[in-house]
Amino acid sequence: METLREIFRLKKELNVTIAAHYYQRDEVIAAADLIGDSLELSRKASADPNEYLIFCGVGFMAQSVKTLAPAKRVLMPRIACCSMARMIDGASYDRSIERLEAAGIPKENVMPITYINSQAEIKARVAKMGGMVCTSANAENIIRRALEAGKKIFFMPDRCLGLNLAKRIGISTATLGRDEAFASKDMIVYDGFCSVHQLFTPQDVDFYRDRYPGILIAVHPECDPAVVDKADFVGSTSQIIKWVQAKPNEQTIAVGTEFNLVNRLREKNTFVLSSTKPECPTMNETTLRDLLGVLKSIENATFINEIEVEEDERKWAKIALDRMLEIA
């Protein structure tokens, strides 16, 4: 409690805003001024009037704040990095485009779409090829619009989100590196994944349905398609929250997403859809001690863990985000 009191004192004295993603520890959520899902939180944070913003989440989210509000000083208690976002960097992106060209798909005929869970350098590369960003909430709308260009869609970095979207829309897909005959497909997906959402299995769904007749299952679209096919509801983090909160308290629900969020949804009749605790290791790196440390660095002007995005990269990453926002 003493650490939390000191955090509140310093953020008030220094005019600092603290933003925290839904997947953060409860103690960090308690210290936050802004709470939300990836892009939603980044947009709230970028519009905040305070000069200093402490972002409790993972690196690509803090980059999004800096991309949208370059004058704001953005710091992180720990520079945690989403494992999915790390699965594709500039070099692997370039190699992927080369593989598409080698398969007979000219670069000019490729429409790249990157999930918001990617580094600024990927968003910038995508923008330079005429592509854009999507979130799990607006991805279907973005893909449908992208198809109108008559180009081959290259979706990255999450394979499961891409496959689930394609199935919902009714287009053909292939996974780069897994499927050889991808030149004839409508959408080619990069072979990345979320380590947390890979923990949920069809057997988990069967277990809860057998044990709790009438239970409803909600999952995130980063889950494996075999899990998504068995769910009653599929949606982004924010969409899952709204869906669960709209249900009567007596309705039993199991949710396939990160533990910290599920644990805070409702007091009863709510289960985590897994026999293993689906806790994001990088989201859970941040502690109150880390948060206090970065506040003290602002106080003594050492500014630890400050997020910077090179200007050309920031400019193009913002174009990718703006294209999405124009559609969504």
C-alpha positions as a Markdown table, in Angstrom:
| # | Residue | x | y | z |
|---|---|---|---|---|
| 1 | Met | 0.0 | 0.0 | 0.0 |
| 2 | Glu | 2.9 | 2.4 | 0.7 |
| 3 | Thr | 4.2 | 1.9 | -2.8 |
| 4 | Leu | 0.7 | 2.6 | -4.3 |
| 5 | Arg | 0.4 | 5.8 | -2.1 |
| 6 | Glu | 3.8 | 7.0 | -3.3 |
| 7 | Ile | 2.8 | 6.3 | -7.0 |
| 8 | Phe | -0.4 | 8.4 | -6.5 |
| 9 | Arg | 1.6 | 11.2 | -4.9 |
| 10 | Leu | 4.2 | 11.4 | -7.6 |
| 11 | Lys | 1.8 | 11.2 | -10.6 |
| 12 | Lys | -0.2 | 14.0 | -9.1 |
| 13 | Glu | 2.8 | 16.2 | -8.4 |
| 14 | Leu | 4.4 | 15.5 | -11.8 |
| 15 | Asn | 1.2 | 15.7 | -13.9 |
| 16 | Val | 1.7 | 12.2 | -15.2 |
| 17 | Thr | -0.9 | 9.9 | -16.7 |
| 18 | Ile | -0.7 | 6.1 | -16.3 |
| 19 | Ala | -2.2 | 3.9 | -18.9 |
| 20 | Ala | -2.6 | 0.1 | -18.4 |
| 21 | His | -3.8 | -2.6 | -20.7 |
| 22 | Tyr | -6.5 | -4.9 | -19.5 |
| 23 | Tyr | -4.0 | -7.8 | -19.2 |
| 24 | Gln | -1.9 | -6.1 | -16.6 |
| 25 | Arg | -1.8 | -7.3 | -12.9 |
| 26 | Asp | -4.6 | -6.1 | -10.6 |
| 27 | Glu | -2.1 | -3.9 | -8.7 |
| 28 | Val | -1.1 | -2.0 | -11.8 |
| 29 | Ile | -4.7 | -1.6 | -12.9 |
| 30 | Ala | -5.4 | 0.0 | -9.5 |
| 31 | Ala | -2.8 | 2.7 | -10.2 |
| 32 | Ala | -3.9 | 3.5 | -13.7 |
| 33 | Asp | -5.8 | 6.5 | -15.0 |
| 34 | Leu | -6.6 | 4.9 | -18.4 |
| 35 | Ile | -7.5 | 1.3 | -19.0 |
| 36 | Gly | -8.3 | -0.4 | -22.3 |
| 37 | Asp | -7.5 | -2.7 | -25.2 |
| 38 | Ser | -4.5 | -2.1 | -27.5 |
| 39 | Leu | -5.5 | 0.6 | -30.0 |
| 40 | Glu | -8.3 | 1.9 | -27.9 |
| 41 | Leu | -5.9 | 2.5 | -25.0 |
| 42 | Ser | -3.3 | 4.0 | -27.3 |
| 43 | Arg | -5.8 | 6.5 | -28.7 |
| 44 | Lys | -7.0 | 7.5 | -25.2 |
| 45 | Ala | -3.4 | 7.9 | -24.1 |
| 46 | Ser | -2.3 | 10.0 | -27.1 |
| 47 | Ala | -5.2 | 12.4 | -26.6 |
| 48 | Asp | -4.4 | 12.9 | -22.9 |
| 49 | Pro | -3.3 | 16.5 | -22.1 |
| 50 | Asn | -0.4 | 15.6 | -19.8 |
| 51 | Glu | 3.1 | 15.8 | -21.2 |
| 52 | Tyr | 4.2 | 12.5 | -19.7 |
| 53 | Leu | 2.5 | 9.2 | -20.3 |
| 54 | Ile | 3.6 | 6.0 | -18.5 |
| 55 | Phe | 2.4 | 3.0 | -20.5 |
| 56 | Cys | 1.9 | -0.3 | -18.7 |
| 57 | Gly | 1.6 | -2.9 | -21.5 |
| 58 | Val | 4.0 | -4.1 | -24.2 |
| 59 | Gly | 6.3 | -2.2 | -26.5 |
| 60 | Phe | 4.2 | -2.0 | -29.7 |
| 61 | Met | 1.4 | -0.3 | -27.8 |
| 62 | Ala | 3.6 | 2.4 | -26.4 |
| 63 | Gln | 5.0 | 2.9 | -29.9 |
| 64 | Ser | 1.4 | 3.5 | -31.1 |
| 65 | Val | 1.0 | 6.3 | -28.6 |
| 66 | Lys | 4.3 | 7.9 | -29.8 |
| 67 | Thr | 3.2 | 7.4 | -33.4 |
| 68 | Leu | -0.1 | 9.2 | -32.8 |
| 69 | Ala | 1.3 | 11.8 | -30.5 |
| 70 | Pro | 5.0 | 12.4 | -31.3 |
| 71 | Ala | 5.3 | 15.4 | -28.9 |
| 72 | Lys | 4.2 | 13.3 | -25.9 |
| 73 | Arg | 7.0 | 11.8 | -23.8 |
| 74 | Val | 6.1 | 8.1 | -23.4 |
| 75 | Leu | 7.8 | 5.9 | -20.9 |
| 76 | Met | 7.3 | 2.3 | -19.8 |
| 77 | Pro | 7.9 | 0.8 | -16.3 |
| 78 | Arg | 9.4 | -2.2 | -18.2 |
| 79 | Ile | 10.0 | -2.4 | -21.9 |
| 80 | Ala | 8.1 | -5.7 | -22.2 |
| 81 | Cys | 7.7 | -7.0 | -25.8 |
| 82 | Cys | 4.8 | -9.0 | -27.1 |
| 83 | Ser | 6.1 | -12.4 | -28.3 |
| 84 | Met | 3.8 | -12.3 | -31.4 |
| 85 | Ala | 5.1 | -8.9 | -32.4 |
| 86 | Arg | 8.7 | -10.2 | -32.1 |
| 87 | Met | 7.9 | -13.0 | -34.6 |
| 88 | Ile | 8.2 | -10.6 | -37.5 |
| 89 | Asp | 10.7 | -7.8 | -38.0 |
| 90 | Gly | 11.8 | -5.8 | -41.1 |
| 91 | Ala | 14.1 | -8.6 | -42.4 |
| 92 | Ser | 11.6 | -11.4 | -42.1 |
| 93 | Tyr | 8.9 | -9.1 | -43.7 |
| 94 | Asp | 11.2 | -8.5 | -46.6 |
| 95 | Arg | 12.0 | -12.2 | -47.0 |
| 96 | Ser | 8.3 | -13.0 | -47.0 |
| 97 | Ile | 7.6 | -10.5 | -49.8 |
| 98 | Glu | 10.5 | -12.1 | -51.7 |
| 99 | Arg | 8.9 | -15.5 | -51.3 |
| 100 | Leu | 5.7 | -14.3 | -52.7 |
| 101 | Glu | 7.4 | -12.8 | -55.7 |
| 102 | Ala | 9.3 | -16.1 | -56.2 |
| 103 | Ala | 6.0 | -17.8 | -56.3 |
| 104 | Gly | 4.8 | -15.6 | -59.1 |
| 105 | Ile | 3.0 | -12.9 | -57.1 |
| 106 | Pro | 4.4 | -9.5 | -58.1 |
| 107 | Lys | 5.0 | -7.1 | -55.2 |
| 108 | Glu | 2.6 | -4.6 | -56.9 |
| 109 | Asn | -0.2 | -7.2 | -56.6 |
| 110 | Val | 0.2 | -7.7 | -52.8 |
| 111 | Met | -1.9 | -5.9 | -50.3 |
| 112 | Pro | -0.3 | -6.2 | -46.9 |
| 113 | Ile | -2.4 | -6.0 | -43.7 |
| 114 | Thr | -0.7 | -6.0 | -40.3 |
| 115 | Tyr | -2.5 | -6.7 | -37.0 |
| 116 | Ile | -2.0 | -3.9 | -34.5 |
| 117 | Asn | 0.1 | -6.4 | -32.5 |
| 118 | Ser | 3.2 | -5.5 | -34.6 |
| 119 | Gln | 6.2 | -3.2 | -34.3 |
| 120 | Ala | 6.3 | 0.3 | -35.8 |
| 121 | Glu | 8.8 | -0.9 | -38.5 |
| 122 | Ile | 6.3 | -3.4 | -39.8 |
| 123 | Lys | 3.4 | -0.9 | -39.8 |
| 124 | Ala | 5.7 | 1.4 | -41.8 |
| 125 | Arg | 6.7 | -1.2 | -44.4 |
| 126 | Val | 3.0 | -2.2 | -44.8 |
| 127 | Ala | 2.1 | 1.5 | -45.4 |
| 128 | Lys | 4.8 | 1.9 | -48.1 |
| 129 | Met | 3.2 | -1.0 | -50.0 |
| 130 | Gly | -0.2 | 0.6 | -49.8 |
| 131 | Gly | -1.4 | -1.5 | -46.9 |
| 132 | Met | -2.9 | -0.8 | -43.5 |
| 133 | Val | -3.3 | -1.9 | -39.9 |
| 134 | Cys | -6.3 | -3.8 | -38.4 |
| 135 | Thr | -7.4 | -4.7 | -34.9 |
| 136 | Ser | -9.2 | -7.9 | -33.9 |
| 137 | Ala | -12.4 | -5.8 | -33.6 |
| 138 | Asn | -12.3 | -4.3 | -37.1 |
| 139 | Ala | -10.2 | -6.9 | -39.0 |
| 140 | Glu | -13.2 | -8.4 | -40.9 |
| 141 | Asn | -14.2 | -4.9 | -42.2 |
| 142 | Ile | -10.6 | -4.1 | -43.1 |
| 143 | Ile | -10.1 | -7.4 | -45.0 |
| 144 | Arg | -13.4 | -7.0 | -46.9 |
| 145 | Arg | -12.3 | -3.5 | -48.0 |
| 146 | Ala | -8.8 | -4.7 | -48.9 |
| 147 | Leu | -10.3 | -7.4 | -51.1 |
| 148 | Glu | -11.9 | -4.7 | -53.2 |
| 149 | Ala | -8.4 | -3.7 | -54.5 |
| 150 | Gly | -8.3 | -7.0 | -56.3 |
| 151 | Lys | -4.9 | -7.8 | -54.9 |
| 152 | Lys | -3.5 | -10.8 | -53.0 |
| 153 | Ile | -3.7 | -10.1 | -49.2 |
| 154 | Phe | -0.7 | -10.8 | -47.1 |
| 155 | Phe | -1.9 | -10.9 | -43.4 |
| 156 | Met | 0.5 | -10.8 | -40.5 |
| 157 | Pro | 1.7 | -11.7 | -37.9 |
| 158 | Asp | -1.1 | -13.8 | -36.4 |
| 159 | Arg | -1.9 | -17.0 | -38.3 |
| 160 | Cys | -5.0 | -17.9 | -36.3 |
| 161 | Leu | -6.6 | -14.5 | -36.6 |
| 162 | Gly | -6.0 | -14.6 | -40.3 |
| 163 | Leu | -7.4 | -18.1 | -40.7 |
| 164 | Asn | -10.4 | -17.3 | -38.6 |
| 165 | Leu | -11.1 | -14.2 | -40.6 |
| 166 | Ala | -10.8 | -15.9 | -43.9 |
| 167 | Lys | -13.2 | -18.7 | -42.8 |
| 168 | Arg | -15.7 | -16.1 | -41.7 |
| 169 | Ile | -15.5 | -14.1 | -44.9 |
| 170 | Gly | -15.4 | -17.2 | -47.1 |
| 171 | Ile | -12.1 | -16.7 | -48.8 |
| 172 | Ser | -9.2 | -19.2 | -49.5 |
| 173 | Thr | -6.0 | -19.1 | -47.4 |
| 174 | Ala | -2.5 | -20.5 | -47.2 |
| 175 | Thr | 0.1 | -20.2 | -44.4 |
| 176 | Leu | 3.5 | -19.0 | -45.6 |
| 177 | Gly | 6.1 | -21.6 | -44.8 |
| 178 | Arg | 3.4 | -24.4 | -44.1 |
| 179 | Asp | 1.5 | -24.5 | -47.4 |
| 180 | Glu | 3.3 | -24.6 | -50.7 |
| 181 | Ala | 0.5 | -23.9 | -53.1 |
| 182 | Phe | -0.3 | -20.4 | -52.0 |
| 183 | Ala | -0.2 | -18.5 | -55.3 |
| 184 | Ser | -3.8 | -19.3 | -56.1 |
| 185 | Lys | -5.2 | -18.3 | -52.6 |
| 186 | Asp | -7.0 | -15.1 | -51.8 |
| 187 | Met | -5.1 | -14.5 | -48.6 |
| 188 | Ile | -1.6 | -15.6 | -47.4 |
| 189 | Val | -1.0 | -15.5 | -43.7 |
| 190 | Tyr | 2.2 | -15.2 | -41.8 |
| 191 | Asp | 3.0 | -18.1 | -39.4 |
| 192 | Gly | 3.0 | -16.1 | -36.1 |
| 193 | Phe | 0.9 | -16.8 | -33.0 |
| 194 | Cys | -0.1 | -15.6 | -29.5 |
| 195 | Ser | 1.5 | -17.9 | -26.9 |
| 196 | Val | -1.4 | -17.3 | -24.5 |
| 197 | His | -4.3 | -17.9 | -26.9 |
| 198 | Gln | -2.6 | -21.1 | -28.1 |
| 199 | Leu | -3.2 | -22.6 | -24.7 |
| 200 | Phe | -6.9 | -23.1 | -25.3 |
| 201 | Thr | -8.0 | -26.3 | -26.9 |
| 202 | Pro | -11.2 | -27.9 | -28.3 |
| 203 | Gln | -10.9 | -30.4 | -25.4 |
| 204 | Asp | -11.2 | -27.5 | -23.0 |
| 205 | Val | -14.5 | -26.5 | -24.6 |
| 206 | Asp | -15.8 | -30.0 | -24.4 |
| 207 | Phe | -14.8 | -30.3 | -20.8 |
| 208 | Tyr | -16.8 | -27.2 | -19.7 |
| 209 | Arg | -19.8 | -28.1 | -21.8 |
| 210 | Asp | -19.9 | -31.6 | -20.3 |
| 211 | Arg | -19.5 | -30.3 | -16.7 |
| 212 | Tyr | -21.8 | -27.2 | -17.0 |
| 213 | Pro | -24.8 | -27.8 | -19.2 |
| 214 | Gly | -26.0 | -24.6 | -20.8 |
| 215 | Ile | -22.6 | -22.9 | -20.4 |
| 216 | Leu | -21.7 | -20.2 | -23.0 |
| 217 | Ile | -18.1 | -20.1 | -24.4 |
| 218 | Ala | -16.5 | -16.8 | -25.5 |
| 219 | Val | -13.0 | -16.8 | -27.1 |
| 220 | His | -10.6 | -14.3 | -28.7 |
| 221 | Pro | -10.0 | -14.8 | -32.5 |
| 222 | Glu | -6.3 | -15.3 | -31.8 |
| 223 | Cys | -7.4 | -18.8 | -30.6 |
| 224 | Asp | -6.9 | -21.8 | -32.9 |
| 225 | Pro | -9.7 | -22.2 | -35.5 |
| 226 | Ala | -10.8 | -25.5 | -34.0 |
| 227 | Val | -11.5 | -23.6 | -30.7 |
| 228 | Val | -13.2 | -20.7 | -32.4 |
| 229 | Asp | -15.5 | -23.2 | -34.3 |
| 230 | Lys | -16.8 | -24.5 | -31.0 |
| 231 | Ala | -17.4 | -21.1 | -29.3 |
| 232 | Asp | -20.7 | -19.3 | -28.8 |
| 233 | Phe | -19.0 | -15.9 | -29.2 |
| 234 | Val | -15.8 | -14.7 | -30.8 |
| 235 | Gly | -14.5 | -11.2 | -30.3 |
| 236 | Ser | -11.8 | -8.8 | -29.3 |
| 237 | Thr | -10.9 | -8.1 | -25.7 |
| 238 | Ser | -13.3 | -5.1 | -25.5 |
| 239 | Gln | -16.1 | -7.1 | -27.3 |
| 240 | Ile | -15.7 | -10.0 | -24.9 |
| 241 | Ile | -16.0 | -7.7 | -21.9 |
| 242 | Lys | -19.2 | -6.1 | -23.3 |
| 243 | Trp | -20.6 | -9.5 | -24.2 |
| 244 | Val | -20.0 | -11.0 | -20.8 |
| 245 | Gln | -21.3 | -8.0 | -18.9 |
| 246 | Ala | -24.5 | -8.1 | -20.9 |
| 247 | Lys | -25.3 | -11.6 | -19.7 |
| 248 | Pro | -27.3 | -12.3 | -16.5 |
| 249 | Asn | -25.2 | -13.2 | -13.4 |
| 250 | Glu | -26.7 | -16.7 | -13.2 |
| 251 | Gln | -25.5 | -17.5 | -16.8 |
| 252 | Thr | -22.3 | -19.6 | -16.5 |
| 253 | Ile | -19.6 | -18.5 | -18.9 |
| 254 | Ala | -16.1 | -19.8 | -19.8 |
| 255 | Val | -13.8 | -17.3 | -21.5 |
| 256 | Gly | -10.7 | -18.1 | -23.6 |
| 257 | Thr | -8.4 | -15.1 | -23.2 |
| 258 | Glu | -5.8 | -13.8 | -20.7 |
| 259 | Phe | -6.2 | -14.8 | -17.1 |
| 260 | Asn | -6.0 | -11.3 | -15.5 |
| 261 | Leu | -8.8 | -10.0 | -17.6 |
| 262 | Val | -11.1 | -13.0 | -17.1 |
| 263 | Asn | -10.5 | -13.0 | -13.4 |
| 264 | Arg | -11.8 | -9.4 | -13.2 |
| 265 | Leu | -14.9 | -9.9 | -15.4 |
| 266 | Arg | -17.4 | -11.2 | -12.8 |
| 267 | Glu | -17.4 | -12.5 | -9.3 |
| 268 | Lys | -19.2 | -15.8 | -10.0 |
| 269 | Asn | -20.2 | -18.2 | -12.8 |
| 270 | Thr | -17.2 | -17.2 | -14.9 |
| 271 | Phe | -14.3 | -19.6 | -15.7 |
| 272 | Val | -11.0 | -19.4 | -17.6 |
| 273 | Leu | -11.3 | -21.8 | -20.5 |
| 274 | Ser | -8.1 | -23.7 | -19.7 |
| 275 | Ser | -6.5 | -26.3 | -17.4 |
| 276 | Thr | -3.4 | -24.1 | -17.5 |
| 277 | Lys | -3.3 | -20.6 | -16.2 |
| 278 | Pro | -3.3 | -18.5 | -19.4 |
| 279 | Glu | -1.2 | -15.6 | -18.1 |
| 280 | Cys | 0.7 | -13.4 | -20.5 |
| 281 | Pro | 4.4 | -13.5 | -19.3 |
| 282 | Thr | 5.3 | -10.1 | -20.8 |
| 283 | Met | 2.2 | -8.3 | -19.7 |
| 284 | Asn | 2.8 | -9.6 | -16.2 |
| 285 | Glu | 6.4 | -8.3 | -16.0 |
| 286 | Thr | 5.3 | -4.9 | -14.8 |
| 287 | Thr | 5.0 | -4.4 | -11.1 |
| 288 | Leu | 4.2 | -1.5 | -8.8 |
| 289 | Arg | 7.9 | -1.2 | -7.9 |
| 290 | Asp | 8.7 | -0.8 | -11.7 |
| 291 | Leu | 6.0 | 1.8 | -11.9 |
| 292 | Leu | 7.3 | 3.7 | -9.0 |
| 293 | Gly | 10.8 | 3.5 | -10.5 |
| 294 | Val | 9.8 | 5.2 | -13.7 |
| 295 | Leu | 7.9 | 7.9 | -11.9 |
| 296 | Lys | 11.0 | 8.7 | -9.8 |
| 297 | Ser | 13.0 | 8.8 | -13.1 |
| 298 | Ile | 10.7 | 11.6 | -14.3 |
| 299 | Glu | 11.1 | 13.3 | -10.9 |
| 300 | Asn | 14.9 | 13.3 | -11.2 |
| 301 | Ala | 14.9 | 13.9 | -15.0 |
| 302 | Thr | 16.7 | 10.6 | -15.9 |
| 303 | Phe | 13.7 | 9.4 | -17.9 |
| 304 | Ile | 14.3 | 5.6 | -18.0 |
| 305 | Asn | 12.7 | 3.4 | -20.6 |
| 306 | Glu | 11.5 | 6.2 | -22.8 |
| 307 | Ile | 10.0 | 5.2 | -26.1 |
| 308 | Glu | 11.2 | 6.7 | -29.3 |
| 309 | Val | 10.2 | 6.0 | -32.9 |
| 310 | Glu | 12.4 | 7.3 | -35.8 |
| 311 | Glu | 10.6 | 10.0 | -37.7 |
| 312 | Asp | 10.3 | 8.3 | -41.1 |
| 313 | Glu | 9.1 | 5.1 | -39.5 |
| 314 | Arg | 6.7 | 7.1 | -37.3 |
| 315 | Lys | 5.3 | 8.9 | -40.4 |
| 316 | Trp | 4.6 | 5.8 | -42.4 |
| 317 | Ala | 3.3 | 3.8 | -39.4 |
| 318 | Lys | 0.8 | 6.6 | -38.8 |
| 319 | Ile | -0.3 | 6.4 | -42.4 |
| 320 | Ala | -1.0 | 2.7 | -41.9 |
| 321 | Leu | -3.0 | 3.5 | -38.8 |
| 322 | Asp | -4.8 | 6.4 | -40.5 |
| 323 | Arg | -5.9 | 4.2 | -43.4 |
| 324 | Met | -7.5 | 1.8 | -40.9 |
| 325 | Leu | -9.2 | 4.6 | -39.0 |
| 326 | Glu | -10.7 | 6.0 | -42.2 |
| 327 | Ile | -12.3 | 2.6 | -42.9 |
| 328 | Ala | -13.1 | 1.5 | -39.4 |
